[in-house]
Amino acid sequence: MIEIHNIHKSFNGKKVLDGVSGVFETGKTNLLLGASGTGKSVLLKCIVGLVKPDLGSVTFDGTYFTNNKLDIRQEIRRKIGMLFQGSALFDSMTVEENIEFPLKMLADMPRDERKDRVNFCLKRVGLENANKKMPSELSGGMKKRVGIARAIAPNCTYLFCDEPNSGLDPLTAIKIDELIAEITEEYGITTIIVTHDMNSVIEIGDKIMFLYQGKKLWEGTNDEIMDTDVPKLNEFIFANRLMRDAKKVDDDEENERLLQG
Ligand SMILES: Nc1ncnc2c1ncn2[C@@H]1O[C@H](COP(=O)(O)OP(=O)(O)OP(=O)(O)O)[C@@H](O)[C@H]1O
């Protein structure tokens, strides 16, 4: 479980995060949702320690992270897997070398064990036998899968994904979302995903935190989000015509049920 308390961050006098608190649960996909520029990525960076909050704290499974001693922060960092926007694979390395990279950097693992772990992770993301391919030979969805394999290779306890399905067609996007959700549940990982995609919310939103202008305006589950009465969240959800139509069908069915007693 990851807990954040009263996170504030400004850049050049401009407030980007304004006292955000919350809990991200273990074995769940926790979504950071909001429009462009609301501070989702900055919050993610504050949590993993890439940006230092001006105020506030982050705790990983009860261990205080922000401003703690370097060795304790490094110990927590070793347990973090990151899936970056655009996958961020090393273009000059094969798929296998990309996945092996964090194992060489972070874990003191013999070569044979490393190879086994690479093969296990490749199989888990559905890319067995892609070991020798170069990133340039892969589709966008395959690159994301390699990115996921690389993130989970060191047996991460925490997984952070920055817009994991951006740039993918809707079907591939759902497959990537599902893969992340399955891995999260299977290995009991605490996963935080930055997104503005309502499909992801509906498909895999175990827990959702909605940010608006640097503040947390709402939190809840994908079952609860369609019935929210927070105006800014409603505006965000129903900006999309498909979502408006889905809501209308739900409401019509509910009215029908009520009329029939
Ligand atoms: N290093 C930085 N220096 C100055 N301003 C920054 C920095 N990082 C982020 N910002 C600003 O903070 C605000 C929030 O940015 P952030 O990237 O967190 O938004 P976001 O909600 O993730 O948006 P998007 O969905 O478009 O990625 C933006 O106005 C951005 O310009």
The ligand as a Gaussian input file, in Angstrom:
#p B3LYP/6-31G(d) Opt

LIG

0 1
 N        9.625000      20.400000     -14.389000
 C        8.626000      21.275000     -14.556000
 N        8.869000      22.606000     -14.543000
 C        7.879000      23.505000     -14.678000
 N        6.576000      23.173000     -14.828000
 C        6.269000      21.861000     -14.851000
 C        7.270000      20.853000     -14.724000
 N        6.662000      19.639000     -14.763000
 C        5.350000      19.891000     -14.942000
 N        5.116000      21.222000     -15.003000
 C        3.788000      21.829000     -15.160000
 O        2.912000      21.249000     -14.230000
 C        1.586000      21.170000     -14.774000
 C        1.065000      19.776000     -14.626000
 O        1.810000      18.914000     -15.486000
 P        1.581000      17.338000     -15.562000
 O        2.544000      16.827000     -16.568000
 O        1.622000      16.749000     -14.208000
 O        0.105000      17.257000     -16.133000
 P       -0.731000      15.971000     -16.473000
 O       -1.980000      16.040000     -15.681000
 O        0.106000      14.751000     -16.332000
 O       -1.067000      16.260000     -18.008000
 P       -1.068000      15.283000     -19.303000
 O       -2.268000      14.411000     -19.160000
 O       -1.201000      16.226000     -20.446000
 O        0.230000      14.524000     -19.323000
 C        1.687000      21.650000     -16.220000
 O        1.268000      22.991000     -16.284000
 C        3.178000      21.563000     -16.528000
 O        3.566000      22.519000     -17.453000

